[in-house]
Amino acid sequence: MTVKRWTLTDVSEGVYVEDLALTAQELGRQLPQVEVRKSTLRGGLCDGVDVVRVNNGRLSFDVLPTRGMGLWKVWLDGEEIGWQSPVRGPVHPKFVPLMEPGGLGWLDGFDELLVRCGLESNGAPDFDASGRLRYPLHGRIANRPAQRVEIEVDDERGEIAVIGVVEETRFHFWKLRMTSRISTQVGENHLRIRDEVENLSASPATAQMLYHINFGQPLLEPGSRFLAPVRKVMPRDARAAEGIATWNVYADELASYAEEAYFIELLANGDGWSPTLLRNAAGTRGASVHVHTEQLPCFTLWKNTTAAADGYVTGLEPGTNFPNPRTFEGQQGRVVQLTPGERVALQLGLEIHHGSDQVQEAEQAIATLQARVTPEVCDQPQAPWCMV
């Protein structure tokens, strides 16, 4: 086995590589289209954002070490998968006012395909009894730059990985570290994410994580569907309850549309994995998010089919909990408990489908699991999943 590594950033060692291009010959695979590039964006809100682009010969994706190792876009056979946010990013964290009094500053940087929410909290803004902000929307990890970034290539397996270490710490308070590994193999249409969250403190700690995975056109269109093996689905609030009859079907753009969110318990196979699928109306294109339900037991479907100019998008969101305010989720016990020095692994996969055969295969895998159980569809929000 031949494993090669390149260090792009190491704050503790004073290492910072601003521009890098690794070709197939340097990576160890004699395939002319395989490459890894690292660059730093300049100008506007993107100024100073590091981007690592991996091309496995078919699938390309951009990792953003400056933004908590998020995924900006994915391309399969040259077709872009992501969404068009009115926020023109990727946005450097210095332009994101996380702690603005209303708690919604996180939205100033929101335009990635995959953005992590956590680690101390990952849900709606949370305020104390006097109205002061305790936890901002979706937490801080997406706006924390990586301390260390590496490229790792396993020539024997044909695997390319981007590894990043991101810390979320505050003196006297939390001390958490996330080590992220985003990997793919040569020529495939799949990438894998494995994050390890570690408690650096000598005292016990808690953590939360939610993967906000966002799709717009061309996968999202009138008649698109979300499919998953479901044990139970519930509207988050009264607004979502209005749309429960069509909770997994998407409508055309509507400028006055108010977002809907549905909380879901997924069924899994014997290994703990559950396939979910967003497919276009014709069933010729799709994307699967593969969820390890023991590690990420709570799934949220977010629908925001507003006008394209305002962000026509849906979110497939596996998490350790539902994205309610941190205080409420803590009261329900939906937090990850970490002893001093303990680590917990969180895993998921993203697979892009081109062609009706691939989409049908993904649908069949879901149908096979769903055949075991009749899904429970709740028409109103209920405790303890929802704040009612």
N, C-alpha and C positions, 0 to 999 in steps of 0.2 A: 504493500500500500504506500502510495506517495501522496503526502499531504503537504501543501505549500501554504504559507501564511504571509500576508502583507499587513503591516500596521499603518493605518491612515491617520489615526489620532490617538495620542496617549498623553493626557494632561499631566499626569504625575511624572512622566519622563520628558516632557517638553517636546513631544513629537507632533508635528502637524504637517500633513501632505496636502497642499492646496489643490493640485491637479495631478491626475494619474490616469493612464490608459494601459490596461493589461490586455494583450491579444491572446488568441488561442494558443500560439506557440509558447508564450510565457506562462499561461495557465496550465499547460500540459495536455491540452486536447487539440488534436490536429483537425479542427473544424473552423473554417475561416470566419464564421459568423459569431462565434462565442467570444464575448469580451466583457470587461468590467471597466467602468470609467467613473472617476470621482472629480467633481468640479464644485466651484463655489459661485453662487449666483451674485450678480451685482445690480444695483439700482432698485428704486422703489421699495415696496414692502418686502421684497425677496432678498434685499441686500444682506449678504453674509450667510445665507442658508447653504449648507453643504448638501450635495446630492450625490448619491452613489447609484449608478445605473448598472444593472446586471442584464445581460442578454445571453440566454442559454441556447441560442440558435433558432428559437421559435418564439419563446416568451421573454418579454423584457419588462422590467419593473424598476421604479425609482424609490429608493429608500432615503428618508430624510433624517440623518443623525441629529441635526439641529432641532428637530421637532419630535423628540422622544422616539426615534426610530419608526416613525409612521411611514405608510406607503402612499405616495402621492398619486401615481397612475400605474396602470398595467397595460401592456400592448400584447396582443396575440395575433401573429401573422400580420402585424402592422396596424390592426384595428385597436383603437384606444378604448379602454374600459375604465370608467370613473364617472365623474359628473361635472357639470359646469356650475360652479358656485359663483354668486355675485361678488364674493371675496376673491380677488385676483392674487393667488398665492403661487407657491407656498410662502407663507408669511413668517418672517423672523419673530421669535418670541418677544423681542424687545418692543414690538408694536402691538402686543396683545395685553390689554389691561385686565388681567385675571381678577383682581380684587376690587374692581369698580363697585360702588355701593349696591347696585342692583343685582350683582352676581352673574351677569350675562356676558362679561367681557371676553370669555372663551370664544364666542361666536365671531369675533374679529379675525380669527385665524383659521376658521373652519372651511377647508376645501379639499381635504385628502380623500382618497379612496378608503384607506384604513387609518383611523386615528384612535389611539388608546385613551381611555378615560380611567383615571385612578391617580395615584395609588392609595392615597389617604381616603379619598372619596371619589365617586364617579357619577353621581346623579344630579338631580335638580338643585338649584341654589338652596342653601339651608341657612336660616337666620336664628339668632338667639332671641330670648324673651324681650329684649329691648329693641329688636329690629336690626341689629348689627349682623353683617355677613359673617358666618362661621366657615362655610364651605362653598366655594364658587361652583358654577355649573361645570360638571364633568371633570373636576379636579385639575391637577397641575402637570401630570406626567407628559402630556403632549407638548408642553412648552418648556421642557427641560432638555438642554443639549446633552448629547452623549459625552461621557468622560473618556471613553476608549472605543475605537472602531477598528475592526479587523476584517480582512477578506481571507476566507479559508477555502481551499480547493482540494478536493479529494479526487486525484486523477483516475484512480481505479474504479470508483463509483460514478465518476462523471458528475460530482456534486459541487455546486458553488454556493457559498454561504456568506452572508454579511452578519457580523456579530457586533453588537453594541452594548455598552454598559451605561446605564442612566441612573442617577441617584436623585431621590426625593427626600431631602433631609432638612431639618430645622433644629438649631440648638435648643435644648430643653424639651423638644417635642419628638416628632417622628424621625426615624432613620431607616429608610428603605432603599433597596437597590434592585433594579431590574436588569437582568442580563438577557438580551434578546438575540435569538438566532433565526434569521430568515433565509431559507434555503430552497434550491431548485436543482433539478438534474437536467443534463443536456437534452434538449429537444422535446421536453415534456410541456404540458399545458397546466402545470400544477406548481404551486409554491406552498411551503410549510412554515409555520411560525411556532416557535417554542420559546416561551418566556419563563425565566425563573425569577421569582420575587423573593428577596432575602431580607430578613430583619437584622440590621447591623447593630442593633442596640443590645445592651446587657439586660434589658427589661422586656417583658412580653409586648407585642404590638399587634395591631390589626391592619388589614389591607382590603382593598376592593379593586376589581378590574372589569372593564367592559370594553369590548372591541366594536367600535362604531364603524361598520363597513358599509360604504355608501355607493349607490349606483344610480346613474341617470341614463339618458339616451346613449346608445341605441337599445340597451337592454330594457330600459323602462319606457313604456309607451302605453297608450290606451289598450286595454286587454291583456297586458302583462299579468303574470300570476306568480305568487309566492307559494311554493310547495314544500312541505316538511312532514315527517311523521310526528303527529301531535297527540299528546295525551290530554292536554288541557290548554285552552286559550281563553283570555279574559281581557276586556277593554280596560285601559288604564284609568279612564275617567268618563264623565258623562258625554263628552265630545266624541270619544272613540266608540262609545256604546251606540251612537247614532249610526255608525257604519258597520256594525257587527255582521250584518247579513252579507256584506261583501268585503270582509276584513282582509282577504288574501288576493283580491282582484284590484287592478289599478285603473283609474279613470284618466280622462284627458286633462290637460292643463286647465286650471281654474284660478284666476287671480285672487279671489276671495277665500280660497281654501284654507281651512285651519287644520293644522297637523293632527294626526291620529296615531296612537301607539297601542300595541297589543302585547300583553305579557303571555308567554308560552312556556309550557313544560314539554320538552321533546322526548320522543321514544328513541332508544339507542339499541345498537346490536350488542352481541355478547362481549365485545371489546370496549364498550362504552362510547362508541362513536355514533353520531347521528348526522345524516346528510340533509342539508337544506338547499333549496334551489330557487333562484329568480330566473324566469324565462320570459322571452318576448312573446307577443301575441301569437305569432305563427309557430312558435316552438322550434325555431331554427338557430337561436342564440340563447345562451344562458350562462349563469355563474353559480357554482355551488360553494357554500361555506360549510366545511366539515367541522363539527363541534365535538369535543370530548366532554360529554355531559357530566362526568364525575367531577371534573375540574371546573367546568363552566355550566352550572346547572340551570341558570336562568337565561331565557332568550326573549329579546324584545324585537318586535317588528315595528318600524317607524315609517309612516307614510306622509309624504309632504309633496303632493302633486299640485303644487301651485304653478303659476306662470313660469316658463323657462327662464325669463329674465330675473326671477326672484329665487330660483333654485329648485327645479323639478327633480326630486330625488327621493329615494327610499333607503332606509338603513336596516341591515340585517345585523343584529347586535347580541352576540353571545356574551354572557357575563357571569361573574361570581354571585351577582345579586341583580335585582331589578333597579332601574335608575331613578328611584325615589330619593328624596333628601336623605343624607347620610344618617341623621339622627333617627329617622323612622326605620331605616334598614337595620341599623344597629339594634334597635328595640326588638326587631324580628329575628335577630341572630344571623342575618345574612351578611356576615363579614368573615374574612379569612383570619383565623387565629394563628399567630406565629410566636413560638417560643424564642428566647434569645438565640440568635444565630441560625434559626430555622429557615429553610427554603421550601417554596412550593412551586411546582411546574404547572404551566398553563399552555395548552396546545390547541391549535386549530389549523385548518388547511383551506386554501382558496384555489378553486379549479375553474378554468374558463372553458366553455363548450362552444365549438363551432360546428354547426350541422345538426340536422334533426335526429340523426342516429345517436349522437352523444347526448342530446337533451333527453331523448326517450329512454336511454339507458339510465340516466340520473333519475328520471321520473319513476322507472320501474323499481329501482332500489328503495325509493321512498314508499311506493305502494306496497312493497313486500313487508316493510316494517309496520306500516299503518294497518295492514290486514289483521294484525294481532289484537288491536284495540279500537273501539269506536271512540272518536275524540269527544271530549266534553267541551262544548262551546257555551261559555257563560255570556249572558246578554247584558250584564251589569257588572261594574267593578265591585269587588268584595275584599274584605280583610281576610288574611293578613298580607295578600299580595299588593293591595292598593290602599291608598289613604282615603278612607270613606268615613 
